[in-house]
Amino acid sequence: MRAARIYAYGHSDQIRLEDAPRPAIGPGDVLVKVRAAGVNPVDWKIREGYFRDSMAVSFPFTLGQDFSGDVTECGPDVGGFKRGDSVFGFASGAYAEFVSVRAGALAQKPRSIDYQMAASIPTPGLTAYQLIIDIIRAAKDQSILIHGAAGGVGAFAVQLARWKGARVMATASSEDLPELKQLGAYEVIDYKSERFEDRVKGVDAVVDLVGGETLARSYSVVKPGGIVVSIVGPPDQHQLQLKQIRGQFYRMQRDADDLKKLADLIHRGTLKVRVKQAFPLMLAKEAQDLSQGGRSHGKIVLLTD
């Protein structure tokens, strides 16, 4: 099978599309013919070696973790799936034609969406779902400011918060403002031309998907007792105490039940899935470069067919 692999940490020129052994499956595993793989920032961060101390990999290493495809084989002790099922979920090595997956990391693909859309869901969808539903516990009339709302996580977060009845404010670049309004943002602020703190005061929660100065400036807009949640870095404890607010650094937890909930919301039309660009697997380098450069407004996927 073809796979996009690296033999050392480094820049995108490390990526090689080559023949690789088809993965074996064991008890509780299924073999999936990958139709599409999602490209996430975590993919190129792993390639660059950002997580080498906490998540070391063995080389050669096949990139990618989000995918959609069709079950071609089931190992022993697999319940709920059969050959021919269209699925989506998480795996190690999704930039490949086949992948071995734990059945507990899978969900049935919503019938109403295609493989490209399904592959774009797992990491950004679950991150947003867990931030908005589990951590912030969005509710009617709650005010939530979402930084980096035009990205994969942000677009899902806007929709989920709005679904729960929250009043959503968002920061993004000017070209993304109309789309975010359509997704449900009450107010959208162009971060390039204005400072969000000049327009936002006393919110219940901030979702930080940007970090750095944006996170540092966010404490002042949260009301006492509110919360700042970041997926980029830990909030400043001194600022949290000073402003009498809560803070949390969060990493998404893979959860098949949450995948099923997302699939249901998408099938019912509550959530819309955005795919901006699709590349053939042979252009994995170019796809990661686009993601790493921050030049993609919307989700990027790789196609194996």
PEWOCOR-V794965 format. One record per pair of residues at least 24 apart in sequence whose ideal C-beta (glycine too) atoms are under 8 Angstrom apart, sorted by the first residue. I is the first residue (numbers start at 1). J is the second residue. D is the distance in whole Angstrom. If there is no record, write none. Layout:
BEGIN
i,j,d
I,J,D
I,J,D
END
This chain:
BEGIN
i,j,d
1,96,6
1,97,4
1,98,5
2,96,7
2,97,5
2,281,6
2,304,7
3,62,5
3,93,7
3,95,6
3,96,4
3,97,7
4,62,7
4,63,5
4,64,7
4,95,4
4,96,7
4,281,6
4,284,4
4,302,8
5,60,4
5,61,6
5,62,5
5,63,7
6,47,6
6,59,7
6,60,7
6,61,5
6,63,7
7,59,5
7,60,5
7,61,8
8,59,6
9,47,7
9,48,6
9,49,3
9,52,6
10,47,7
10,48,7
10,49,8
11,48,7
12,44,7
12,47,7
12,285,5
12,288,5
12,289,5
12,292,7
13,285,7
14,47,7
15,47,7
15,63,7
15,284,5
15,285,5
15,288,7
17,281,6
17,282,5
17,284,7
20,60,8
20,62,7
20,96,7
22,98,5
23,93,7
23,98,6
23,99,6
23,100,4
24,100,7
25,73,6
25,74,8
25,75,4
25,100,5
26,75,5
26,76,8
27,75,5
27,76,5
27,77,5
28,75,6
28,76,8
28,77,5
28,78,6
28,102,6
28,103,6
28,104,7
29,74,8
29,75,4
29,78,7
29,100,5
29,101,7
29,102,6
29,103,7
30,71,5
30,73,7
30,74,5
30,75,7
30,78,6
30,81,6
30,87,8
30,100,8
30,101,6
30,103,6
30,106,7
31,71,7
31,72,5
31,73,4
31,74,8
31,75,8
31,98,6
31,99,8
31,100,6
31,101,8
32,67,7
32,69,4
32,70,7
32,71,6
32,72,7
32,87,6
32,91,7
32,98,7
32,99,5
32,100,8
32,101,6
32,106,8
33,69,5
33,70,5
33,72,5
33,97,7
33,98,6
34,67,5
34,68,8
34,69,4
34,94,6
34,96,6
34,97,6
34,98,6
34,99,6
34,304,5
35,67,8
35,68,6
35,69,5
35,70,7
35,115,4
35,119,7
35,303,7
35,304,6
35,305,6
36,67,7
36,68,5
36,69,7
36,115,4
36,116,5
36,118,7
36,119,4
36,278,7
36,301,5
36,302,7
36,303,5
36,304,7
37,64,5
37,66,6
37,67,5
37,94,4
37,95,5
37,96,8
37,119,6
37,281,8
37,301,7
37,302,5
37,304,7
38,64,8
38,65,8
38,66,3
38,67,7
38,94,7
38,119,5
38,120,5
38,121,7
38,122,7
38,123,7
38,124,8
38,299,7
38,300,8
38,301,6
39,64,8
39,284,8
39,287,5
39,288,6
39,291,5
39,299,8
39,300,4
39,301,6
39,302,6
40,65,7
40,66,6
40,123,5
40,124,7
40,152,7
40,291,7
41,291,6
41,292,7
42,123,7
43,95,8
43,288,6
43,291,7
44,288,5
44,291,6
44,292,5
47,288,7
61,93,8
62,92,7
62,93,3
62,94,8
62,95,6
62,96,5
63,93,7
63,94,8
63,95,5
63,284,7
63,288,8
64,91,8
64,93,6
64,94,3
64,95,4
64,96,7
64,302,8
65,90,6
65,91,6
65,92,7
65,94,6
65,122,8
65,123,7
66,90,7
66,94,6
66,119,6
66,120,7
66,121,7
66,122,4
66,123,5
67,91,6
67,94,4
67,99,6
67,119,6
67,122,8
68,109,6
68,115,5
68,116,8
68,118,4
68,119,4
69,99,8
69,115,7
69,304,8
72,98,7
74,103,8
78,103,5
79,103,7
81,106,7
86,115,8
86,118,8
88,118,4
88,119,6
88,121,6
88,122,6
88,259,7
88,263,8
89,122,6
89,256,7
89,259,6
90,122,5
90,123,8
90,254,5
95,281,7
95,284,6
95,302,6
96,281,8
96,304,7
97,281,8
97,304,5
104,256,5
105,254,6
105,256,6
106,256,6
106,259,8
107,256,6
107,259,4
107,260,5
107,262,8
107,263,5
108,260,8
108,263,7
109,263,7
110,263,5
110,264,8
110,266,5
110,267,4
111,267,7
112,266,7
112,267,5
112,269,8
113,266,6
113,267,8
113,273,6
116,275,5
116,278,6
116,301,5
116,303,7
117,266,8
117,273,4
117,275,6
118,273,8
119,301,5
120,152,7
120,273,6
120,274,7
120,275,5
120,299,4
120,301,6
121,259,8
121,262,6
121,263,8
121,266,7
121,273,6
122,254,8
122,259,7
123,152,8
123,252,6
124,151,7
124,152,3
124,153,4
124,155,8
124,156,6
124,299,7
125,156,5
125,259,8
125,262,5
125,271,8
126,252,5
126,253,8
126,254,7
126,255,7
126,258,5
126,259,7
126,262,7
127,153,5
127,156,8
127,231,6
127,252,4
128,153,5
128,154,8
128,155,8
128,156,4
128,157,4
128,160,6
129,156,7
129,160,6
129,258,6
129,261,7
129,262,6
130,250,7
130,252,6
130,253,7
130,255,8
130,258,7
131,157,6
131,207,6
131,229,6
131,231,7
131,250,6
132,157,5
132,160,4
132,161,5
132,164,7
132,207,7
133,160,7
133,164,8
135,227,8
135,229,5
135,248,6
135,250,6
136,161,8
136,204,8
136,205,5
136,207,7
136,227,6
136,229,6
138,164,4
138,165,8
138,166,5
138,205,8
139,164,6
139,165,7
139,166,7
140,164,7
140,165,3
140,166,7
141,165,7
141,166,7
141,167,7
142,166,4
142,167,7
142,204,5
142,205,7
143,167,5
143,169,7
143,202,7
143,203,4
143,204,5
143,205,8
144,168,6
144,169,7
144,203,7
144,204,6
144,205,5
144,206,8
144,207,7
145,169,5
145,170,7
145,171,7
145,196,7
145,200,6
145,203,5
145,205,7
145,206,5
145,207,7
145,218,7
145,221,7
146,170,5
146,171,7
146,185,8
146,206,8
146,207,5
146,209,7
147,171,5
147,191,8
147,196,8
147,206,7
147,207,7
147,208,5
147,209,6
147,210,5
147,214,5
147,215,8
147,218,7
148,172,7
148,208,8
148,209,4
148,210,4
148,214,8
149,176,8
149,180,6
149,185,7
149,188,8
149,209,8
150,176,4
150,179,7
150,180,6
150,297,6
150,298,8
151,209,6
152,274,8
152,298,8
152,299,5
153,209,5
153,231,7
154,207,8
154,209,5
155,180,8
155,183,6
155,274,6
155,298,8
156,271,7
157,207,6
157,209,8
158,183,5
158,184,6
158,185,5
159,183,5
159,184,6
159,270,7
159,271,5
159,272,7
160,271,7
163,265,7
163,270,6
163,271,8
169,196,8
169,200,6
169,203,7
171,196,5
171,210,8
171,214,8
173,297,8
175,297,7
176,297,6
179,274,8
183,272,7
196,221,7
197,221,5
205,229,7
208,232,6
219,243,5
219,245,7
273,299,8
274,298,5
274,299,6
275,299,5
275,300,8
275,301,6
276,300,7
277,301,8
278,302,7
278,303,6
279,303,7
END
